[in-house]
Amino acid sequence: MGSRGPEAVDDGGRSLIGPPPGGSGPSGGPLERDPLERDPPMPGFVYVLALFSALGGFLFGYDTGVVSGAMLLLRGEMGLSNLWQELLVSSTVGAAALASLGGGPLNGWLGRRVCILVASFTFSLGGVVLALAPDRAVLLGGRIVVGLGIGIASMTVPVYIAEVSPPERRGQLVTINTLFITGGQFVASVIDGCFSYVGRGGWRYMLGLSVIPAALQFVGFLFLPESPRWLLQKGRGPEALQVLGRITGGRGVEAEYQAIQSSIEDEQRAGGGGPVISRILRHGPTRRALVVGCGLQMFQQLSGINTVMYYSATILQMAGVRDDKQAIWLAAVTSATNFLFTLVGVWLVERVGRRKLMLGSLTGTGLSLVLLAVGFLLSAQNSPAVTLHPVDPQNSSCSLYGSCQSCMTDPGCGFCYHDNGSSVFNSSCAPISLASTDHASWGSCSNLTAASGCWFWAYNYCPTPYSWVVLTGLVLYLAFFAPGMGPMPWTVNSEIYPLWARSTGNACSSGVNWTFNVIVSLTFLDVAELLTYYGAFFLYAGLVVLGLLFVLGCLPETKGLQLEDMDALFSGPLCSCGASSPGDAHVHYTRQGLDLSPANYGAVGSDSAIAYITVSTSPRSAGGHNIMNGL
C-alpha cells in the first residue's frame, strides 16, 4: 500500500510499525511474551462504544432466540402450518439478507453511526408491529421490518467496532458483538419460559419486549461519535482527529492519524475508478479476501447454527419432550451454553488466534452433529408401534401406518397414546384437527381438556427414552460452535478488507450469511421430513467437514495485525494462505525507509511498492525467513 513516513513509527506507546515483540538479539529470535501483558490500558470510552454498538448484536440474538419459543405458542394459537412457521422464521432472515447487501452503500454514504441509528429505529418499529399484530399476515410484516433492522446492524456493528479498536484488542472487542448475540438468545429463552405460563397472547410480550434494547441503542448513539476512518475517508480530518483522541486517550494520536491517512491515499492512488465491487474483483488480494470472508459466512450457516437456535424448542419436541413449557426451558439451557462458551471465545481469540479457534470449533461441531443424528436415529429405531386401528370416519391415510415414526412422516397425522409412566400402549395414528395441530380430529385425543391425564397427543415427535442424547448433542454442539464459528467469521470479515472496500466487503459477506440462513431455516422442516430428522443432521455434519477443509486451506491468521496491513496476507494464490498461515509465528510488517537497526530483522528493499513480512517460526530461530509480497 505504498510507503509511509518515519513518523508512523513512534506513536507514544503503541507502534503501528515496529520490531518483533520483546526485541531480538543478533543471535537470537524474538522473545516470547504475552502481547496482552505489555499493552497500555485501553480508555474506557472504547468499551462504551463497543457495548452500545453490540446492542445491535443483542437484538439479533434476541430475535433468533425468542422466535423458538414464540413459535410453539403461535403454532397452536394461529393454527400455523409448517409453511407458515418457515415463512415467519425465514422472512426476517430474507429481509436481513437484502438489508445487509444494501448496507454497504448505505455505510459508505451515511457512515457507520447513522446506519446503526437507522437499524435500531427500524427494529423498534418492527417490535411494536409484532406486539400488536392481529393476525399472521401483520405478524409476517412485522417480522420483515425487524429483519431490515437486523440486516443493517449485522454488517455495520462489526465494522464500527473494528475501526474504533486498537489492533491488540480488536479481536476481543469485535467478539463482544457475538457475545451480545448469544446473550440476547439466552435472555430471549428466559423471556419465552416466563411468558409461556401466560394464557393466549403470551407471544406478544415475547416479541414486543425487543423494543427496549433497540430504543436504548438509539438513544445512546445520539451521543456517540462516527468512525474516525470513515471521517478521514470523507475528508473530515479535524473531526477524525478529535475522535481518535478520545479513543486512544491522547496516546499517539498524530501517528495513528497519519497511518490511516497514508493508507487512504495509497488506496485512492491504486484503486482506480468504477463501482467498489468491480474494484474489489479487479484487485487480487481484496478479491481473494472477499472469497474467504464469504466462504466463512456460508459455512457458518451450513453448519446448521440457526436451525438449532430458531427451532431448538421444536427439535427438543421432535426428540420426545412433549410439554411446550418444558421444551422452552430446555431450549433456555442450550442458549445459556451458547452464551457461556462465547465468553470462552472472547478469552481465547487473542491468545490462540482466529484460525486455530475455527479449526477446533468445526471439529467439535461436526462430532456434535453426528451425536444429534445418532440420538434421532435411536429414537426412530425404537419408535412405539401403533397398537390400535380404529375405524376412521374420515377415511384418512393415518390408519395405514404401523409405527409412530411412519405416522410422523405424514403432516396430516399425529400419534395418540396412553402412557403410564413406564410404557406406551393403546396407541393409534389419527388425523389432526383442522382447527389446530394440538389435538386429533376424532377419538381419545380429540378433546384434550376433557381427556384423562394419561392420554397424550404427539404431533411432530414420538415418545422416546433417548431425548437425553439429543439434549446432550445440542449442548455440545453449542459448546463447540460458540467460541469459534460463532464469532470468528464476523471478526475476520471486519478485519481483512482495506478501508475503501470494507463496507462493500462486509455487506457482501453479510449478505451471503443471511442468504444461506434463509436457505437453511426455510428448508429445515421439509428436509427433516424428506431425509428424516437424523438424515438432516448427518447432512449438516457432512457440510461441516467441507467447512473444515476450507478453513484449513484458505484462512490465514490475522491476530495482532494492523487493519491497514491485511492485504499482504492475500497476495498469494487463493487457497495457499492457509498453508503458510503464520499461526504461532511472529509476523511483522516493515516498510521502505524505516531504520530498524540494531534489531535488523528482515531485509528492507528499495521499492516503495513492496511490503516485507518477516516471519520467525520459532522462538529459537536466529533470523526466521522473509516473504515478499507486492501490494
Solvent accessible surface area in square Angstrom, and as a share of the most:
residue,aa,sasa,rsa
1,M,26,0.11
2,G,23,0.22
3,S,48,0.31
4,R,19,0.07
5,G,27,0.26
6,P,98,0.62
7,E,93,0.42
8,A,2,0.02
9,V,49,0.28
10,D,112,0.58
11,D,6,0.03
12,G,51,0.49
13,G,63,0.60
14,R,41,0.15
15,S,59,0.38
16,L,12,0.06
17,I,6,0.03
18,G,16,0.16
19,P,72,0.45
20,P,6,0.04
21,P,25,0.16
22,G,31,0.29
23,G,29,0.28
24,S,32,0.21
25,G,39,0.37
26,P,148,0.93
27,S,100,0.65
28,G,27,0.26
29,G,9,0.09
30,P,4,0.03
31,L,110,0.55
32,E,109,0.49
33,R,121,0.44
34,D,53,0.27
35,P,56,0.35
36,L,22,0.11
37,E,136,0.61
38,R,92,0.34
39,D,32,0.17
40,P,35,0.22
41,P,115,0.73
42,M,28,0.13
43,P,26,0.17
44,G,49,0.47
45,F,39,0.16
46,V,1,0.00
47,Y,90,0.34
48,V,61,0.35
49,L,0,0.00
50,A,1,0.00
51,L,80,0.40
52,F,57,0.24
53,S,0,0.00
54,A,0,0.00
55,L,22,0.11
56,G,4,0.04
57,G,3,0.03
58,F,36,0.15
59,L,6,0.03
60,F,19,0.08
61,G,0,0.00
62,Y,7,0.03
63,D,7,0.03
64,T,1,0.00
65,G,4,0.04
66,V,2,0.01
67,V,2,0.01
68,S,5,0.03
69,G,2,0.02
70,A,0,0.00
71,M,6,0.02
72,L,5,0.03
73,L,36,0.18
74,L,4,0.02
75,R,18,0.07
76,G,20,0.19
77,E,45,0.20
78,M,43,0.19
79,G,30,0.29
80,L,2,0.01
81,S,57,0.37
82,N,38,0.20
83,L,110,0.55
84,W,50,0.18
85,Q,6,0.03
86,E,4,0.02
87,L,59,0.29
88,L,1,0.01
89,V,1,0.01
90,S,7,0.05
91,S,18,0.12
92,T,1,0.01
93,V,0,0.00
94,G,22,0.21
95,A,7,0.06
96,A,0,0.00
97,A,8,0.06
98,L,129,0.64
99,A,11,0.09
100,S,0,0.00
101,L,83,0.41
102,G,41,0.39
103,G,0,0.00
104,G,1,0.01
105,P,95,0.60
106,L,46,0.23
107,N,1,0.00
108,G,25,0.24
109,W,181,0.64
110,L,50,0.25
111,G,0,0.00
112,R,2,0.01
113,R,60,0.22
114,V,50,0.28
115,C,0,0.00
116,I,1,0.00
117,L,20,0.10
118,V,55,0.32
119,A,3,0.02
120,S,0,0.00
121,F,121,0.50
122,T,23,0.14
123,F,3,0.01
124,S,20,0.13
125,L,93,0.46
126,G,0,0.00
127,G,0,0.00
128,V,69,0.40
129,V,45,0.26
130,L,3,0.02
131,A,26,0.20
132,L,132,0.66
133,A,0,0.00
134,P,96,0.61
135,D,65,0.34
136,R,90,0.33
137,A,65,0.50
138,V,58,0.33
139,L,1,0.01
140,L,39,0.20
141,G,30,0.29
142,G,0,0.00
143,R,4,0.01
144,I,71,0.36
145,V,36,0.21
146,V,1,0.01
147,G,0,0.00
148,L,69,0.35
149,G,2,0.02
150,I,5,0.02
151,G,0,0.00
152,I,18,0.09
153,A,6,0.05
154,S,9,0.06
155,M,1,0.01
156,T,0,0.00
157,V,1,0.01
158,P,1,0.01
159,V,1,0.01
160,Y,0,0.00
161,I,0,0.00
162,A,0,0.00
163,E,1,0.01
164,V,3,0.02
165,S,9,0.06
166,P,15,0.09
167,P,14,0.09
168,E,27,0.12
169,R,55,0.20
170,R,2,0.01
171,G,0,0.00
172,Q,26,0.12
173,L,3,0.01
174,V,1,0.01
175,T,0,0.00
176,I,23,0.12
177,N,6,0.03
178,T,7,0.04
179,L,22,0.11
180,F,49,0.20
181,I,15,0.07
182,T,6,0.03
183,G,10,0.09
184,G,0,0.00
185,Q,9,0.04
186,F,69,0.29
187,V,59,0.34
188,A,0,0.00
189,S,5,0.03
190,V,50,0.29
191,I,35,0.18
192,D,2,0.01
193,G,0,0.00
194,C,69,0.41
195,F,46,0.19
196,S,7,0.05
197,Y,135,0.51
198,V,64,0.37
199,G,60,0.57
200,R,190,0.69
201,G,10,0.10
202,G,0,0.00
203,W,1,0.00
204,R,74,0.27
205,Y,117,0.44
206,M,0,0.00
207,L,5,0.03
208,G,13,0.12
209,L,59,0.29
210,S,5,0.03
211,V,40,0.23
212,I,115,0.58
213,P,17,0.11
214,A,0,0.00
215,A,44,0.34
216,L,96,0.48
217,Q,1,0.01
218,F,65,0.27
219,V,80,0.46
220,G,10,0.10
221,F,0,0.00
222,L,85,0.42
223,F,157,0.66
224,L,16,0.08
225,P,17,0.11
226,E,18,0.08
227,S,0,0.00
228,P,1,0.00
229,R,10,0.04
230,W,13,0.05
231,L,3,0.01
232,L,8,0.04
233,Q,57,0.25
234,K,98,0.42
235,G,64,0.61
236,R,96,0.35
237,G,10,0.09
238,P,112,0.71
239,E,74,0.33
240,A,0,0.00
241,L,60,0.30
242,Q,129,0.57
243,V,10,0.06
244,L,4,0.02
245,G,23,0.23
246,R,116,0.42
247,I,10,0.05
248,T,11,0.06
249,G,50,0.48
250,G,53,0.51
251,R,91,0.33
252,G,17,0.16
253,V,24,0.14
254,E,107,0.48
255,A,6,0.05
256,E,12,0.05
257,Y,40,0.15
258,Q,62,0.28
259,A,3,0.02
260,I,1,0.01
261,Q,45,0.20
262,S,21,0.14
263,S,2,0.01
264,I,6,0.03
265,E,70,0.31
266,D,9,0.04
267,E,10,0.05
268,Q,114,0.51
269,R,172,0.63
270,A,86,0.67
271,G,14,0.13
272,G,52,0.50
273,G,52,0.50
274,G,54,0.52
275,P,92,0.58
276,V,49,0.28
277,I,70,0.35
278,S,33,0.22
279,R,34,0.13
280,I,0,0.00
281,L,91,0.45
282,R,144,0.53
283,H,55,0.24
284,G,15,0.15
285,P,15,0.09
286,T,0,0.00
287,R,86,0.32
288,R,43,0.16
289,A,1,0.01
290,L,17,0.08
291,V,64,0.37
292,V,0,0.00
293,G,0,0.00
294,C,24,0.14
295,G,9,0.08
296,L,0,0.00
297,Q,0,0.00
298,M,50,0.22
299,F,21,0.09
300,Q,8,0.03
301,Q,3,0.01
302,L,25,0.12
303,S,1,0.01
304,G,0,0.00
305,I,11,0.06
306,N,10,0.05
307,T,1,0.00
308,V,0,0.00
309,M,3,0.01
310,Y,5,0.02
311,Y,2,0.01
312,S,4,0.02
313,A,0,0.00
314,T,4,0.02
315,I,0,0.00
316,L,1,0.00
317,Q,8,0.04
318,M,8,0.04
319,A,0,0.00
320,G,14,0.14
321,V,13,0.07
322,R,98,0.36
323,D,66,0.34
324,D,50,0.26
325,K,73,0.31
326,Q,97,0.43
327,A,0,0.00
328,I,2,0.01
329,W,89,0.31
330,L,38,0.19
331,A,6,0.05
332,A,7,0.05
333,V,71,0.41
334,T,0,0.00
335,S,4,0.03
336,A,25,0.20
337,T,12,0.07
338,N,5,0.03
339,F,59,0.25
340,L,101,0.50
341,F,76,0.32
342,T,0,0.00
343,L,78,0.39
344,V,59,0.34
345,G,0,0.00
346,V,26,0.15
347,W,147,0.51
348,L,39,0.19
349,V,0,0.00
350,E,7,0.03
351,R,92,0.33
352,V,55,0.32
353,G,1,0.01
354,R,0,0.00
355,R,30,0.11
356,K,94,0.40
357,L,16,0.08
358,M,0,0.00
359,L,33,0.16
360,G,43,0.41
361,S,6,0.04
362,L,2,0.01
363,T,67,0.39
364,G,3,0.03
365,T,0,0.00
366,G,11,0.11
367,L,122,0.61
368,S,3,0.02
369,L,0,0.00
370,V,60,0.34
371,L,56,0.28
372,L,0,0.00
373,A,0,0.00
374,V,53,0.31
375,G,0,0.00
376,F,6,0.03
377,L,50,0.25
378,L,55,0.27
379,S,12,0.08
380,A,20,0.15
381,Q,127,0.56
382,N,76,0.39
383,S,23,0.15
384,P,24,0.15
385,A,58,0.45
386,V,13,0.08
387,T,81,0.47
388,L,78,0.39
389,H,108,0.48
390,P,59,0.37
391,V,139,0.80
392,D,20,0.10
393,P,99,0.62
394,Q,100,0.44
395,N,138,0.71
396,S,34,0.22
397,S,53,0.34
398,C,3,0.02
399,S,37,0.24
400,L,145,0.72
401,Y,55,0.21
402,G,48,0.47
403,S,31,0.20
404,C,0,0.00
405,Q,44,0.20
406,S,37,0.24
407,C,0,0.00
408,M,22,0.10
409,T,67,0.39
410,D,29,0.15
411,P,70,0.44
412,G,30,0.29
413,C,2,0.01
414,G,0,0.00
415,F,0,0.00
416,C,4,0.02
417,Y,0,0.00
418,H,35,0.16
419,D,20,0.10
420,N,91,0.47
421,G,73,0.70
422,S,103,0.66
423,S,56,0.36
424,V,47,0.27
425,F,71,0.29
426,N,60,0.31
427,S,1,0.00
428,S,14,0.09
429,C,8,0.05
430,A,3,0.03
431,P,10,0.06
432,I,35,0.18
433,S,15,0.09
434,L,188,0.94
435,A,82,0.64
436,S,16,0.10
437,T,18,0.10
438,D,70,0.36
439,H,53,0.23
440,A,1,0.01
441,S,36,0.23
442,W,48,0.17
443,G,43,0.42
444,S,56,0.36
445,C,1,0.00
446,S,37,0.24
447,N,85,0.43
448,L,71,0.35
449,T,133,0.77
450,A,82,0.63
451,A,30,0.23
452,S,65,0.42
453,G,67,0.65
454,C,55,0.33
455,W,56,0.20
456,F,52,0.22
457,W,23,0.08
458,A,0,0.00
459,Y,34,0.13
460,N,28,0.14
461,Y,8,0.03
462,C,11,0.06
463,P,15,0.09
464,T,24,0.14
465,P,97,0.61
466,Y,58,0.22
467,S,23,0.15
468,W,164,0.58
469,V,8,0.05
470,V,0,0.00
471,L,43,0.21
472,T,53,0.31
473,G,0,0.00
474,L,0,0.00
475,V,42,0.24
476,L,70,0.35
477,Y,0,0.00
478,L,0,0.00
479,A,14,0.10
480,F,89,0.37
481,F,6,0.02
482,A,1,0.01
483,P,15,0.09
484,G,0,0.00
485,M,1,0.00
486,G,8,0.08
487,P,0,0.00
488,M,0,0.00
489,P,0,0.00
490,W,13,0.04
491,T,0,0.00
492,V,0,0.00
493,N,0,0.00
494,S,0,0.00
495,E,0,0.00
496,I,0,0.00
497,Y,0,0.00
498,P,5,0.03
499,L,7,0.04
500,W,33,0.11
501,A,0,0.00
502,R,1,0.00
503,S,13,0.09
504,T,25,0.15
505,G,0,0.00
506,N,4,0.02
507,A,3,0.03
508,C,28,0.17
509,S,1,0.00
510,S,1,0.01
511,G,2,0.02
512,V,37,0.21
513,N,0,0.00
514,W,1,0.00
515,T,58,0.34
516,F,48,0.20
517,N,0,0.00
518,V,31,0.18
519,I,82,0.42
520,V,8,0.05
521,S,1,0.00
522,L,62,0.31
523,T,51,0.30
524,F,1,0.00
525,L,8,0.04
526,D,75,0.39
527,V,30,0.18
528,A,2,0.02
529,E,73,0.33
530,L,147,0.73
531,L,78,0.39
532,T,37,0.22
533,Y,33,0.12
534,Y,60,0.23
535,G,15,0.15
536,A,0,0.00
537,F,1,0.00
538,F,82,0.34
539,L,81,0.40
540,Y,11,0.04
541,A,9,0.07
542,G,38,0.37
543,L,40,0.20
544,V,4,0.02
545,V,82,0.47
546,L,95,0.47
547,G,0,0.00
548,L,47,0.23
549,L,105,0.52
550,F,38,0.16
551,V,1,0.00
552,L,88,0.44
553,G,24,0.23
554,C,4,0.03
555,L,0,0.00
556,P,2,0.02
557,E,8,0.03
558,T,0,0.00
559,K,63,0.27
560,G,45,0.43
561,L,12,0.06
562,Q,17,0.07
563,L,4,0.02
564,E,9,0.04
565,D,7,0.03
566,M,2,0.01
567,D,9,0.05
568,A,5,0.04
569,L,21,0.11
570,F,3,0.01
571,S,28,0.18
572,G,31,0.30
573,P,99,0.62
574,L,66,0.33
575,C,66,0.40
576,S,44,0.29
577,C,12,0.07
578,G,2,0.02
579,A,96,0.74
580,S,76,0.49
581,S,21,0.14
582,P,25,0.16
583,G,25,0.24
584,D,111,0.58
585,A,19,0.15
586,H,27,0.12
587,V,23,0.13
588,H,27,0.12
589,Y,17,0.06
590,T,1,0.01
591,R,7,0.03
592,Q,62,0.28
593,G,53,0.51
594,L,14,0.07
595,D,124,0.64
596,L,25,0.13
597,S,79,0.51
598,P,134,0.84
599,A,24,0.19
600,N,119,0.61
601,Y,17,0.07
602,G,21,0.20
603,A,69,0.53
604,V,59,0.34
605,G,24,0.23
606,S,107,0.69
607,D,72,0.37
608,S,57,0.37
609,A,53,0.41
610,I,44,0.22
611,A,3,0.02
612,Y,18,0.07
613,I,12,0.06
614,T,4,0.02
615,V,13,0.07
616,S,8,0.05
617,T,83,0.48
618,S,31,0.20
619,P,58,0.36
620,R,203,0.74
621,S,25,0.16
622,A,75,0.58
623,G,53,0.51
624,G,33,0.31
625,H,86,0.38
626,N,73,0.38
627,I,68,0.34
628,M,132,0.59
629,N,21,0.11
630,G,45,0.43
631,L,55,0.27
